[in-house]
Each structure stands twice: as structure tokens, then as C-alpha cells.
């Protein structure tokens, strides 16, 4: 259970922050950049939910919860000490990746195959989902970069990769099943 009685602590005033295992690192460290960008994804999902309803809103709510799980995973660098820890870290799981894949497949079977690249836009929800997609791609790049220098849960990287795909397919669904997608016309303004 998390209890936040005081919001500011002044412990980060010197440019450092505490990770989930209590160690302190620079606020510009690769790990903080990765989970900080996951937090940005979550904020963009919150914006998308303003334009969502029904099943889409419920799916986005699940994703927001997963993103907190992902942030908790990324803020604990002690992958090899999980079994020994008094409080085992929360880790992303293959089942979370599998759920995204199943949802992508379910949405995609209602869409016509793409014959052009899509410009971000169309409906308000689709535009927000495209923003979610691009920020999640950045989170994925930063997490992959982190994995080149520190241990990272493989399921965390896979989840971010599938998540951007989920947002892309969901944006097409939000554009009347792809009928209102805004298509790229190469060289249209030459």
C-alpha cells in the first residue's frame, strides 16, 4: 500500500532520485528516463480516455494500470535479487503481452488491409491514440537503450513494443474501422 502524506521531500533537490530498491541515481539516468517516459505514455492515455467510451475506455484503463506496473518494474534494477527481497518487485508478465496481442488481433480482424501509410488524425480519439503510439515508441527506445547497459525484464520491452501496435490498430478502429483514416499521399504538395 502506498501512503503519500507529503508530496515534496526535497530529497531530489541535488539532481538525484531514489529507485524502487532505495538506491539513488541521477535524475537523468537511463533508467529514470525510461520509466519517466512510461509515465508520459500513461498521461497521454489519460487524455485519450477523454474521447473514449465503452470497451475502448475499459481497455485504456487496463493499459493505464499496466503502465504503472511497468514503471514499478523499471524502477527496480535488482533483477537477480528478486527472490531474496523482503518485498519482491512487481514485474511485467508474458500474460500482459499476450493480452495486448489478443486485443490487437480482435481489433485488426475488422479492418481492411492498409494500402498507404496513415497520417496521425481523423477523429479526436484516433489523434490521441496516435500521440500515445509515438510516446510509447519513445519509451520503448529508451527501455531498449537501458537494456544495453543494465538488466531489464524482457517482458517489459515486449509489452512496450506491442503497446505501440495496440495504439495504432485502436486508432484505426477509432476512425470508423479505418474508413476515416487520413492517408499519406506521397509528394502531394510538390
Helices and strands as residue ranges (DSSP letters): E 16-18, E 24-26, H 30-49, H 54-74, G 79-84, H 94-108, E 118-119, H 124-147, H 154-174, E 182-183
